[in-house]
Amino acid sequence: KIVDAQRLKKGGKVLVVPFPAGANVAADERSDKIALMIVSGIADELKESHFQILDETDAHEAELIITGHLTGTGKPAKWKRWLLQVTQNTVSIEGRMVDAASQSTVLVFTHSARSSARKKDHARLGYDIGKDIGRYIRSATN
């Protein structure tokens, strides 16, 4: 949901903070990798737009900050995988973009992705979610 369309259209320097594991999500190597892949997906999608992605070395220059957390990562129960041959990975996130100066919310989002475990692992789903968020931000500025 876009809260401040005018601010979003201005673009600017964006800092994307890796999304930590939220409540009911195990903080482990898998969640860390998903978090980094979300950042990578957003950064790749916002390249060559009127947003400049910052890293930790120039984070103090940020005009917009994207934060969020993982709300779910999962696989079907073992009995379903064995009995029903259901093998899907899922990743769910929620987050927001804020204006660094005023701390006002510019954009709020939730997203989830699901895929066959044979086709995409959790990290790849995280990357796809990041790309989707980046596309949404770009489309909102047009």
PyMOL commands that set and color helices and strands:
alter all, ss='L'
color gray80, all
select helices_A, chain A and resi 5-10+29-46+56-61+78-83+122-140
alter helices_A, ss='H'
color red, helices_A
select strands_A, chain A and resi 12-16+51-54+64-74+88-99+105-116
alter strands_A, ss='S'
color yellow, strands_A
deselect
rebuild
show_as cartoon
